[in-house]
Amino acid sequence: MLVTSKDVFWIVLSFVILWIGFCVGWATFYIAMMLRNFWLVSASVKKKMDFVDQILNTIKNRVESTASYIPPLMEVGSKIMEAINEKKKSDAAKAKKKRR
């Protein structure tokens, strides 16, 4: 079976090629698993970012809808303050008239 040293060389070379193939296959498997984990993590991060974006949009819409009510409320408030000031002035004028 092993007649010359060349035969031993070919057997050893075949084992080396077998081990190299095994290592390349193992490395390919681990790289594929790392890429899969990276994809899962990025999908999870994307879900969380979408959730945060949805919350921020909801808050923005609520603030915008609340902001649309502020000008009329300010107008009503200013009219109430004017009415209170007029009432105070008229009460003060009545008090002066009574003193005389």
C-alpha positions as CSV (number, residue, x, y, z in Angstrom):
1,M,0.0,0.0,0.0
2,L,2.7,2.5,1.0
3,V,5.5,1.8,-1.5
4,T,7.2,5.2,-1.7
5,S,7.4,8.3,0.3
6,K,5.3,10.0,-2.3
7,D,2.4,7.8,-1.3
8,V,2.7,9.0,2.4
9,F,2.9,12.6,1.1
10,W,-0.5,12.2,-0.8
11,I,-2.2,10.6,2.2
12,V,-0.9,13.4,4.6
13,L,-2.0,16.0,2.0
14,S,-5.4,14.5,1.7
15,F,-5.8,14.6,5.5
16,V,-4.6,18.3,5.5
17,I,-7.1,19.2,2.8
18,L,-9.8,17.4,4.8
19,W,-9.0,19.4,7.9
20,I,-8.8,22.6,6.0
21,G,-12.2,21.9,4.5
22,F,-13.6,21.1,7.9
23,C,-12.2,24.3,9.4
24,V,-13.6,26.4,6.5
25,G,-17.0,24.8,6.9
26,W,-16.9,25.4,10.6
27,A,-15.9,29.1,10.1
28,T,-18.6,29.5,7.5
29,F,-21.2,28.1,9.9
30,Y,-20.1,30.5,12.7
31,I,-20.1,33.5,10.3
32,A,-23.6,32.5,9.2
33,M,-24.8,32.3,12.8
34,M,-23.2,35.7,13.6
35,L,-24.9,37.3,10.6
36,R,-28.2,35.7,11.7
37,N,-27.8,37.1,15.2
38,F,-27.0,40.5,13.8
39,W,-30.1,40.4,11.7
40,L,-32.3,39.4,14.7
41,V,-30.8,42.2,16.8
42,S,-31.3,44.7,14.0
43,A,-34.9,43.6,13.6
44,S,-35.5,44.0,17.3
45,V,-33.9,47.5,17.3
46,K,-36.0,48.4,14.3
47,K,-39.2,47.3,16.1
48,K,-38.2,49.4,19.2
49,M,-37.4,52.4,17.1
50,D,-40.8,52.1,15.3
51,F,-42.5,51.9,18.7
52,V,-40.6,55.0,19.9
53,D,-41.5,56.8,16.7
54,Q,-45.2,55.8,17.1
55,I,-45.2,57.2,20.7
56,L,-43.5,60.4,19.6
57,N,-46.0,60.9,16.8
58,T,-48.9,60.3,19.2
59,I,-47.5,62.9,21.6
60,K,-46.9,65.3,18.7
61,N,-50.5,64.9,17.5
62,R,-51.9,65.5,21.0
63,V,-49.7,68.6,21.5
64,E,-50.8,69.9,18.1
65,S,-54.5,69.3,18.9
66,T,-54.1,70.9,22.3
67,A,-52.3,73.9,20.8
68,S,-55.2,74.5,18.5
69,Y,-57.4,75.2,21.6
70,I,-55.0,77.7,23.2
71,P,-55.8,80.8,21.1
72,P,-59.5,80.7,21.8
73,L,-58.9,80.0,25.4
74,M,-56.5,82.9,25.6
75,E,-59.2,85.1,24.0
76,V,-61.8,84.0,26.5
77,G,-59.3,84.6,29.3
78,S,-58.5,88.1,28.2
79,K,-62.2,88.9,27.9
80,I,-62.8,87.6,31.4
81,M,-59.9,89.7,32.7
82,E,-61.3,92.8,30.9
83,A,-64.7,92.1,32.5
84,I,-63.1,91.7,35.9
85,N,-61.2,95.0,35.5
86,E,-64.3,96.8,34.4
87,K,-66.2,95.4,37.3
88,K,-63.4,96.6,39.7
89,K,-63.4,100.0,38.1
90,S,-67.2,100.3,38.4
91,D,-67.1,99.1,42.0
92,A,-64.4,101.6,42.8
93,A,-66.4,104.4,41.1
94,K,-69.5,103.4,43.2
95,A,-67.4,103.4,46.3
96,K,-66.1,106.9,45.6
97,K,-69.7,108.1,45.0
98,K,-70.9,106.7,48.3
99,R,-68.1,108.3,50.2
100,R,-69.1,111.8,48.9
